[in-house]
Amino acid sequence: MTQTSQSEPIVVWLRDDLRLDDNPALAEAADSGRPVVPLVVLDEESDGVRSLGGTHKWWLHHSLQCFGKDLADKGAPLILRRGKASEHVVDIVESTGATTLLMNRRYDQASRAVDDAVEAALGSDVEVQRFTANILHDPDKVRTKTGGWYKVYTPFWKNLAEDEPRDPIDPPDKLASLDDQPRSDRLEEWDLLPTRPDWSGGIAAFWKVGEAAAHERFEEFSDEWLNDYPDGRDRPGDDATSRMSPHLRWGEISPYRLWHMAEACANRRKTIPGDALKTFKKELVWRDFNYHLLHNFGPLATQNYNDRFDAFPWRSAKSELRAWQKGLTGYPIVDAGMRQLWECGWMHNRVRMIVGSFLTKDLLIDWREGERWFWDTLVDGDIASNTAQWQWIGGSGADAQPYFRVFNPVTQSQRFDGDGDYIRRFVPELADLPDKVLHAPWEADADTLAEAGVELGKTYPKPIVDHGTARKRALDAYGEVKG
């Protein structure tokens, strides 16, 4: 970095990177010794930029509270602005006399366009640098042997499996600040928290937000669950996943730090099976793969990656969509997942696949309906992972699930929630059913239902679709497109 004066400020424009640790843009600014102006702009006005979902906003509010305090403790208060980033970033740079703007890279087309527009508006008098911070591998540097980009995950992983990510960067000890701070919004003015009603009680009980919480949770996961990760991650009744997805989505922890923390735990304990560490690493690289798809393809949230699906005969079935959203399909594992989503703002990944398959295969409802619902209700609703995985489960995406694989919600439930802990937690009206019929209550006899206080069609719905019939309908529809 070229320095003309130690008094010239540096603006660090922060987005999905709300952390001190392993934040390349912030570290570069701190190392300069120059005054640092940390800036967050809530931009929902720029062309193509997707508005945040309701649950996103809840998390963002609390994350900014934590991050703002952490920055202030280091010496540089966080500046908040709401509106078009192209206007507010330029205003902050000009009003502070900054000669440098630092940011960590974004990968969706709309955000990249905003970043390009800001850089162009600042002109040659302001140095602009962008850093790779939130994914492990730069999509511009990962190419196939023919120079293209990877469209299938397995060769993507094989190409990168031996590519050890860089070491994470320690958080700055201190940040120099301006004597005369620019105007900042008050976080409360953004009205990010729900009111009338406040539906966030379950989410608040389930999650701790912020950088410190992310590190604390991952240390707990590493010590207690990493050794069993290949199997434990498929059991929704256990708290055996890392639950890092929202912390990664908001950049409260970096994938580099997770990679090396997992390795350090394995080296320290000596009891972590090699396949457990490898499986966890593959999940981080799978996240990268989704971002590479987003960067190279673009409109993953709105357009079929495989354009053959543009003619797919999706059904318009509003009542069935609503039943799925509310967790009232009559299939306990599906309903448990959808209710967990509503209560906790999150859903176990195995169950995400089950409910996604049910929507797109059993109900033949467009994957975009599911993606939109998840975007609004997930605290970890991610612009790459949410969209790419919905296309994967719907069959229209890169490296998509084979069209002939239609998850059976009953057998999936029996296999991964055999003792019924997950279903009983989120579908309590079925709690007294014995395990043998819990996964398919319609198969229970009248005495068993009565003894458990279950009346199908009243206390719990009958199945809204017959899986066998729906599976045949789905295979016929997918067969036409694939053929």
N, C-alpha and C positions, 0 to 999 in steps of 0.2 A: 504494500500500500504506500503510495506517495504521500508524504506529509509536508505541507507548506507551513503549518503553524500548529503548535500544541493547543492553541486556543480555539481552533476551528472545530465545531461540533460534528459528531457523526450521528445520523439518524438510523436507528435499527428498526426496520418495519417488520413487525411480528404478526404472524397469522395463525397457522396451525402448529405452532412451536412455542408453546407457553411454558418454557422451562429455562432454568439457569444452566443446568448440567448439559454437556455435549450439545451446545447451541453454537454452531460455527460462526454465524453472523454476530452474535453477542460477544463471543470470545474474541473475535477479531477486533471489535470495537474496544473491548476492555483492555486488550494488550497494547493498544495505541497510546493509552494514557490521556486521550483527549476526552472532552465532555461527551457523554452519551445521552441521547434522547430516545428512549424506548417508546415505540408508537404502535398502538393497535387501532385499526379502523374497521368498524362494523359496516361493511359495504354490501348492501342489498339493492343497490340502484344501478350499478354498472351493467351494461348489456351482457346477457347470457349468464351472469353470476346467479347461482341458485340460492334462493332464500333458505334460511335455516329452518329446520323443523322445530316444533314446540319443545321437544325434549332436548334438542341441541341447545336451545337458548337457556334452559335451566342449567345445563352443565357449564356452558360458557360463562354465565354469571358467576358461579362459584369458582371456576377455574381462574377467572380474572381477579377475583378477590384474593386468592392465594398468591397468584403470580405478582400482582401489584404490591403486596406486602413484601414478598421476597426481593423484588427489585428495589423497593424503598430501603430495605435493610442493607442492601449493597451500596446505596447512595444515589440511585437515579430513579425518580418517580416515573411511573407509567403514565403516558399521555393517551387519552381515549378520545376518539372522534367518530362520529357516525355520519355516513353519507358516501358519496362517490370517492373512492380511494384516489383517483387521479387528481381530484381537487384538494383533498386534505393532506396527502403526502407532500405534494408540491408546496402547499401553504406552510407546512411545518418546516420543510427544508429551507424555504426562502425566509421565513420569519425568524428562524434561529441563526441564519447565516451558515448553515451546514454546507460543507463541501463534499461530503461523502454520504451515500445511502447504501446500507447493507441489508440484505434480505436472504432468507432461505427459499429455495426453489419450490414452485408449485407446478402441477402437471396437467391439470385440466385446461382445455383450450380457452375458456372464458377468463380464467385467472391469469393464464400466461399472457393473454391479450392486454389485460389491465396492467400487468407488470411492465410489458413492453411500452405501453402508452405513457406510463409514469416516467420510465427512463427517457423516452423521446422528449417528453415535455420539459425535463430538467436540463437537457442539452449537454454540451461538452464541458461545461464549467463544473458539473457535479459528477464525481466518480461514483459509479454504481457497480456493486458486486453482488453476485448470487452464489449461494453455496448449496451443496448437496447435504441435506441434514436429516430428512425424515423418511428416506428409503435407503437401502443398503447399496444399491447399484444404480448408477446414472443411466437412464434409458437411452441417451444419445451414444453411449459407449458400449452397450451390449448388443451385439449383432450376430446373426447366424453366419455360417461359412459363405453364404452367397450374398451377404451384405444386408439382408432383410432383418425384420424383427420377429421374435419368437411368438408363435401363435398356439403352442402346446407347452404345457408346464414341464413335463418330464425332461425334455432336452434342455429347457431353460435351467432347471435345477442342476442337471448334469454338467452344464457349462460353467455354473457358478459355485458348485459344491466345494471346490478346492480354493475358491477365491475368498481368503480371509478378510472380512471387513476391517477397516481402519480402527485403531484404538479410539475410544471415546475421549472427548476433551473435558477436563475437569471444569467445574463452574468457576467463574471469576471470584477473586477475593473481594474486590471492590469495583465500583463504577464511579468515574468522575461525572459530575453533573454541572448543568448550567446554573449560574446565579439567578438568571431571569427565565423562569420556566414558561413555555407557551401555554395557552389556554387548553384546558382539558375538560371533557364532559365528566359528569359524575356518573358512575356505573348505574346507580339507581334510576337515573334519567332514561336509561335505555329500556326499562320495563321488560326485562327478559324473563322474569319469574311469573308463573301462572297465578292468576287470581280469578275468583268468581267462576268456577271453583279453583281452589289450589289442589291439583291432582298429583302433586309431587311427593306426598308423604312416603309412599312405598319406595320411591327412587332414592329419597334422602336416607331412608333406613338401610338400603342395600349398598349404597356407595359412599366412599370417601373420595373427595375430589382434590386434585392438585398434585404437584410434583412429589412432595413428600409422601403422600398416600400411595402414589404409583410405586415408588421404591420400596415402601413398607410391604405392600401387597406382593410384589415380586419376590422379595426375600422370603416371605412366608410360603409362597408357592414353591420356590426352589427347595426349601428345606423339607417341605411336607409332601409335595405332589410330583415334583419333576421326575423322580425315579419311576413313577407309574404312569407317566404321561401318555404313552401310546394307547393304553387301555382306559385310563382314568378320564381322558378328555371326551370319551364317548358315553360316560355315565352321567346323565343330567341330574340324578338325585344326589350326586356328590359335588362338593365344591372343589373339584379337582382340576379346573382349568386355570390359566394364569389370570384371566379377567383383565388383561392388558389392553384390550381393544379400544375402550374409550380413552384411555391414557395415551395410546398411540395416535388415535384420531385427532386429539387436541394437542398432541406434541408435548405432553407433560413428562414423557420419557422417550428416549430415542431408541430405535431398533439396534443401533450399535451398542448402546449400554446394555440392552437385554441380551444380545448375543454374547457379550463378554461376561456378564454376570452369570449367565447359565453355564458357560465354560468354567468360570472360576468356582462355581458351586460343585461342578462335577470333579474338578481337580482337587478340591478341598475334601470332599466327602469320600471319594474313591468308591462309592457304592452306586453311583448313577449309571445305569446300563447305557452302553453306547447308542443303542437304538432310541433311547428316550431323549438324549441330547440331540441326536440327528433329527428326530421327529419334530422337536421344538424348533430347531433351525429351519426345517423345511416349511414350517408355518410362516416364519418371518420372510422367507424367500417367496412363498406363495403370495404374501401381501405385496411384495415387490412386483411379482408377475402381473397382478391386477393393475398396479400403477403404470407398468410399461404398456399394457393394453390401452389404458386410458390416454396415456401420452401419445401413443402412435395411432390409435383409432379415433379417439375423440368422443363422440356423443353416445357413450355407453348407456346413459340413463334413458334415452329416448329412442334410439335406433337399434334394430337388430344387428348384432355383429355379423351374423350369417343372414344375408338378405333373402335367402330362400324362405325365411320365416315371415317375410312381409306379406305373404299370402296365406298365412296360417289361420285356420278358422276358429279364432278365439270366441268364446261365448260371452254375451252380455247377460250377467246373472246377478243383479244387484242384491237380491235377498241372500243369495248364497255367499257373495262377497262380504256382506255385512255379518253374516253368521260366522264366517271365518275370522273377521276382524275382532269380533266380540268373544271368540272362544266358545261358540255354541254350535259346533258342527256335529256333535254326537260321537266324535272320535276322541277319547280321553287324552291321548298323547298330543294330538293337535290342539285341543282346547287348553291343555296345561301350558303349552308353549305360548299360545297367543295371550293367555292371561298373565303369564310371567312377563311377557313383553309390556303389557299395559301397567302392571304393578311395579316392575323394576326398571323399565326402560332398556331392557336387555333380554336376550334369549340365548340359551345354551346352543352351541353351534350344531351339534347333532340334531337337535330339535328344529333348528332353522332349516335344515335340509328336509326334514319330514314335513313341516308345514308348507315349505316352498313347493315340494312335490305335490302335496295335496291340492294346493291352489292351482298350479299349472297343469297337472295331469288328471287328478280326480275331478276337478271342477272345470278344467279347460278355460280358466280365466287368465287373461294376459299378464305376463310376468311384470309388466310395468305397474299394474295395480298393486302388486305386492311390494315392489320397490318403493313406490310412493308412500305406502303405509309404514314401511320400515323407516324410511327417511324421516318421517314425522315423529315416530315413536321411539326410535333407538337413540340412546346416548352416544353410541359408537357409529351412528349412521355415517358411513364413509363414502366419499365421492367416487372412489375406485372400487373398494371391496364390496360395498353394498350393491352397486350396479353390476359389476362383473359376476358376482356370485348368483344374483337373480337370473342373469342370462345363462349362467352355467346350469342352474337347476331347471330352467325352462327349456333348455336344449338349443337355444339360439346363439350361444356365446362361443368364444374361443375355447378349445379343449373342453367342449360341453359334455355334460352327462349324456351317455347314449340314450337316444329317444326311447329305446325299449326298456329302460330301467325306470319302473314306476314303483316308488317306495310303497310297500304295504304298511299302513299306519299301525295295524295290529301286531304284525310280526316285528316291526321295528320297536314298538313299545315293549313287547315281551322280551326282546333281546337286550335292550339297553336300559330298561326300567323295570326289570323283572320283579323286584320287590315292591314296586309301586310307590316308592317314596316321593318321587317327583310328581306323579299324578295326584296323590293324596294331598300334597302341599298346595297345589294350585287349583285343583278341582275338588274341594272339600266335600261337596255333596255326594261324592262317590267313596269317601274315605272308609266306610264300613263294609264295602264289598270285599269278598275274599279275592286273593291274588288271581285265582284261576279265571275269574270273569271280569276283573277290574279293567282289563285292556279292551274288552268287547262286551259291554253291559247288556246289549241286546241278546246275547247268547245265554244269559242267566235265566233260570226258571223263575216263576212268579214268587215262590216262597223265598228264594234267596234275595230277590229284589226287595220284597216287603220287609224282610228282616233287617236289611241295610237301610231302610227308609228311602228307597229309590223308586220313583214312579216315572218311567220313561214317557217323555212327551210333556211332563209337568215339572218334576224337580230336576230333570236332566233331559236334554233333547234326544230324540231318536236320530240315527244317522241321516244326514241330509242327502246322502248319495250312497248307493251300494258300490263298494270298492271294486268288486269283480266286474260289474257292468261298466263302471267308469274307466277301469283299466283298458277294457276292450275298445271303448270309444276313443280313448287317448291314443292307443296304438294305431287305430285306423287313421286318425287325423295326422299323427306324426309320420306314419308310413307314406301318406300321400305327399307330404312335403319332402321327406328324405328321398322318396323315389323319383 
